[in-house]
Amino acid sequence: MRRFLLFLVVLIVIGAAVFWWITKPVTASAEVLEGIEPDLAQGELVFYAGGCASCHAAVDASGEDKLVLSGGQGFASPFGTFYAPNISSDPDAGIGDWSALDLYNAMHNGVSPEGSHYYPAFPYASYIRATPEDIVSLHAFLQTLPASDAANTPHDVGFPFNIRRSLGGWKWLFLNDDWVVNADLDPVQTRGRYLAEALGHCGECHTPRNALGGLETTKWLSGAPNPAGRGSFPNITPGALDWSEADLIEYFTSGFTPDFDSAGGHMALVVQNLAELPEEDRAAIAAYLKMVPVVEPEPADG
């Protein structure tokens, strides 16, 4: 019995050590950004391609107020409700005192300047594919935007999901910088992949997730339930969406569909962002969407 208890204690210690090692927040060193100079114009493009204001502006903000990234919007999910933080240039309430490396570690590694894991409601599982140059430029652009002293709203997440350390295990399982679509792409499709899979994080909504919240990449862009429990996001692979590239470009520009309907909900905000991009970028996203693997729609029940 004594040997068994000793063996059990050893197993527990080893298990705890492995857990602690796997779940440790990982950050990059300053060398990853060495020699990179920011480009404000590129930073603005990254800002709109990444949809920063869509989540981090105040609820119902419009016009110039959408550039005040005071946070506060709530995003319900099966794991709890997450609230977008203040990422304005305020040095205390926002991220005005962050370095470019801090932003890089947040977007690539999901780790705060204090060394805590961020929840993947912040789509760093997509942003991990963003280039260091784009993140440095985005950081410079964010510093030019208005400051807000609005306090952050704490996430409403219960046990066990409120144990931040466990997010290291989630990252170990699901966080990587591999491209989902690895076919032979021409330069336009390659640009579209970067905009869709990295900055635009299209898969975060349009791809189904497993029980742990990881994306089921074998069903890439095939549609998914709305995590808030209301409706669903559509299948946008060629197996379900028969729009032409011209149709897609028009939708990304005006929000109008070929059937004269218009984008609604959060997609209306996405269209507002895409409309700020050069037309060749909207065309690149359309070209990418026309060549992603076909995933046929699920048959209707009954």
C-alpha positions in Angstrom: 0.0 0.0 0.0 2.9 2.4 0.9 4.5 1.7 -2.5 1.3 2.3 -4.3 0.7 5.6 -2.5 4.3 6.7 -3.3 3.8 5.7 -7.0 0.6 7.7 -7.0 2.3 10.8 -5.6 5.1 10.5 -8.1 2.5 10.3 -10.9 0.7 13.4 -9.6 3.9 15.3 -9.4 5.0 14.3 -12.9 1.5 15.1 -14.2 1.5 18.5 -12.5 5.0 19.3 -13.9 3.9 18.3 -17.5 0.7 20.4 -17.1 2.8 23.4 -15.9 5.2 23.1 -18.8 2.6 22.7 -21.5 0.4 25.5 -20.2 3.3 28.1 -19.7 2.7 31.3 -21.7 5.1 31.5 -24.5 6.4 34.9 -25.8 8.7 36.1 -28.6 11.8 38.1 -27.9 12.6 41.5 -29.4 14.7 40.0 -32.2 11.6 39.0 -34.1 10.8 42.7 -34.8 14.4 43.9 -35.1 14.9 46.4 -38.0 11.3 46.7 -38.9 10.1 50.3 -39.5 6.4 51.0 -39.2 4.3 52.2 -42.2 1.2 54.1 -41.1 -0.6 53.7 -44.4 -0.1 49.9 -44.1 -1.1 50.0 -40.5 -4.4 51.6 -41.4 -5.0 48.9 -44.1 -4.2 46.2 -41.5 -6.6 47.9 -39.0 -9.5 47.6 -41.5 -8.6 44.2 -42.8 -8.4 42.9 -39.2 -11.8 44.4 -38.3 -10.4 46.0 -35.1 -13.2 48.5 -34.7 -15.9 46.0 -35.3 -15.2 44.4 -31.9 -13.4 47.1 -29.9 -15.5 50.2 -30.7 -18.4 50.9 -28.4 -21.7 49.2 -29.1 -23.6 51.1 -31.9 -20.6 53.5 -32.5 -20.7 55.1 -35.9 -18.7 57.6 -37.9 -15.5 58.9 -36.2 -16.6 57.3 -32.9 -15.7 53.9 -34.4 -12.1 54.9 -34.1 -12.5 55.2 -30.3 -11.6 51.7 -29.4 -13.0 51.8 -25.9 -14.3 48.2 -25.9 -17.3 46.9 -24.0 -19.0 44.8 -26.6 -20.1 41.4 -25.3 -19.8 38.2 -27.2 -21.7 35.2 -25.9 -20.4 31.7 -26.3 -21.0 28.2 -24.8 -18.1 29.0 -22.5 -19.4 32.3 -21.2 -19.6 35.9 -22.3 -16.4 37.7 -23.4 -16.2 41.5 -23.4 -13.9 43.3 -25.8 -11.3 45.3 -23.9 -10.3 48.9 -24.3 -7.4 49.0 -26.9 -7.4 52.7 -27.4 -4.2 54.8 -27.1 -4.9 55.6 -23.5 -1.8 54.5 -21.6 -3.7 53.4 -18.5 -7.1 52.1 -19.6 -6.1 51.1 -23.1 -2.9 49.9 -24.7 -1.1 53.2 -25.2 1.9 52.1 -23.2 2.3 48.8 -25.2 5.3 48.3 -27.3 5.1 46.7 -30.8 6.4 43.5 -29.2 3.6 43.5 -26.7 1.1 43.7 -29.6 3.0 41.0 -31.5 2.9 38.7 -28.5 -0.8 39.3 -28.1 -1.7 38.7 -31.7 0.8 35.8 -32.3 0.9 34.1 -29.0 -2.3 35.2 -27.2 -0.2 36.5 -24.2 -0.6 39.8 -22.4 2.3 42.1 -21.5 1.8 40.8 -17.9 2.3 37.2 -19.1 -1.3 35.9 -18.9 -3.1 33.9 -21.5 -5.8 35.6 -23.5 -9.0 33.8 -24.3 -9.2 32.8 -28.0 -12.3 34.9 -28.3 -9.6 37.3 -29.3 -8.8 35.6 -32.7 -5.0 35.1 -32.3 -5.5 31.6 -33.7 -5.9 33.5 -37.0 -3.7 36.6 -36.3 -0.8 34.2 -35.6 -0.4 34.2 -39.4 0.0 38.0 -39.6 3.5 39.2 -40.6 5.7 41.0 -38.1 5.8 44.0 -40.5 2.0 44.3 -40.5 1.9 44.1 -36.7 4.5 46.8 -36.3 2.6 49.0 -38.7 -0.7 48.3 -37.0 0.8 49.2 -33.6 2.0 52.6 -35.0 -1.5 53.3 -36.5 -3.3 52.4 -33.3 -1.2 54.9 -31.4 -2.6 57.7 -33.6 -6.3 56.9 -32.7 -8.2 58.7 -29.9 -7.7 57.7 -26.3 -10.5 56.5 -24.0 -10.4 56.0 -20.3 -13.3 53.5 -20.3 -12.7 50.7 -17.9 -12.7 47.1 -19.2 -15.7 44.9 -18.4 -14.6 41.6 -16.8 -15.4 38.5 -18.8 -18.3 36.4 -17.4 -16.8 33.0 -17.6 -17.4 30.3 -15.0 -15.4 27.3 -13.8 -13.3 25.6 -15.2 -13.0 28.0 -18.2 -12.0 30.8 -15.9 -8.7 29.1 -15.2 -6.4 31.0 -17.5 -3.5 28.7 -17.1 -5.5 25.9 -18.8 -5.6 28.0 -22.0 -2.0 26.9 -22.5 -3.4 23.4 -23.1 -5.8 24.8 -25.7 -3.0 26.5 -27.5 -0.9 23.3 -27.4 -3.8 21.6 -29.2 -5.0 24.2 -31.6 -2.6 27.2 -32.0 -0.3 27.0 -35.0 0.6 29.2 -37.9 0.0 26.7 -40.7 -2.2 27.8 -43.6 -5.4 25.9 -44.0 -5.4 26.0 -47.8 -2.1 24.7 -49.1 -2.9 24.2 -52.8 -0.8 25.9 -55.5 -1.9 29.5 -55.4 -1.2 32.3 -57.8 -0.1 35.7 -56.3 -3.7 37.0 -56.2 -5.0 33.9 -54.4 -2.0 34.0 -52.0 -2.9 37.6 -51.1 -6.5 36.6 -50.6 -5.5 33.7 -48.4 -3.5 36.1 -46.2 -6.4 38.5 -45.9 -9.0 35.8 -45.3 -7.1 33.3 -43.1 -4.9 35.8 -41.1 -6.1 39.4 -40.9 -9.7 38.9 -41.8 -10.1 35.8 -39.6 -13.0 34.6 -41.7 -12.8 31.0 -40.4 -13.4 32.2 -36.8 -17.1 32.5 -37.6 -17.6 30.5 -40.8 -15.9 27.2 -39.6 -17.5 24.8 -37.1 -15.7 24.1 -33.8 -15.2 21.0 -31.8 -16.3 20.6 -28.1 -13.2 22.5 -26.9 -13.7 25.4 -29.2 -11.0 24.5 -31.7 -11.7 25.0 -35.4 -12.6 21.9 -37.5 -10.3 22.9 -40.4 -11.4 19.9 -42.4 -14.7 21.7 -42.7 -13.1 25.1 -43.5 -15.6 27.8 -44.1 -18.5 25.4 -44.3 -20.7 27.3 -41.9 -21.2 27.1 -38.2 -23.7 27.8 -35.4 -23.7 31.3 -34.0 -22.0 30.9 -30.6 -24.5 33.3 -29.2 -27.2 30.8 -29.9 -29.1 32.8 -32.5 -29.0 31.5 -36.1 -25.8 30.4 -37.9 -23.0 31.6 -40.2 -23.4 30.3 -43.8 -21.3 27.9 -45.8 -19.2 30.1 -48.0 -17.3 27.4 -49.9 -17.9 26.9 -53.6 -20.0 23.9 -52.6 -22.7 26.2 -51.3 -22.0 29.7 -52.5 -22.5 30.0 -56.2 -21.7 33.7 -56.5 -19.2 34.8 -59.1 -16.0 36.7 -58.2 -17.7 39.9 -59.4 -20.6 39.2 -57.1 -18.3 38.7 -54.2 -16.4 41.9 -54.9 -19.6 43.8 -55.1 -20.8 42.3 -51.8 -17.5 43.2 -50.1 -17.9 46.8 -51.5 -21.5 47.6 -51.0 -23.0 44.8 -48.9 -25.5 44.0 -51.7 -26.0 40.3 -52.7 -26.8 39.2 -56.3 -30.4 38.8 -55.1 -30.5 42.5 -54.0 -30.5 41.5 -50.3 -27.9 43.3 -48.1 -25.5 42.2 -45.4 -26.8 42.4 -41.9 -25.7 41.8 -38.3 -21.9 41.6 -37.7 -21.3 41.0 -41.4 -22.5 44.5 -42.1 -19.5 45.7 -40.0 -17.2 43.3 -41.9 -18.4 44.9 -45.2 -17.7 48.4 -43.9 -14.2 47.3 -43.2 -13.6 45.6 -46.5 -14.9 48.6 -48.3 -12.0 50.5 -46.9 -9.5 48.2 -48.6 -8.1 48.6 -52.1 -10.3 47.0 -54.7 -7.5 44.6 -55.6 -7.6 43.2 -52.0 -11.4 42.6 -52.2 -10.8 40.9 -55.5 -8.0 38.8 -53.9 -10.4 37.6 -51.2 -13.0 36.7 -53.8 -10.4 34.8 -55.8 -9.4 32.8 -52.7 -13.0 32.0 -51.8 -13.6 30.6 -55.3 -10.7 28.1 -54.9 -11.1 26.8 -51.3 -12.0 23.2 -51.0 -15.7 22.4 -51.6 -17.7 21.4 -48.5 -21.2 20.4 -49.5 -24.0 21.7 -47.3 -25.3 19.4 -44.6 -28.6 17.8 -45.7 -31.7 19.3 -44.0 -33.3 17.4 -41.2 -36.5 15.5 -42.1 
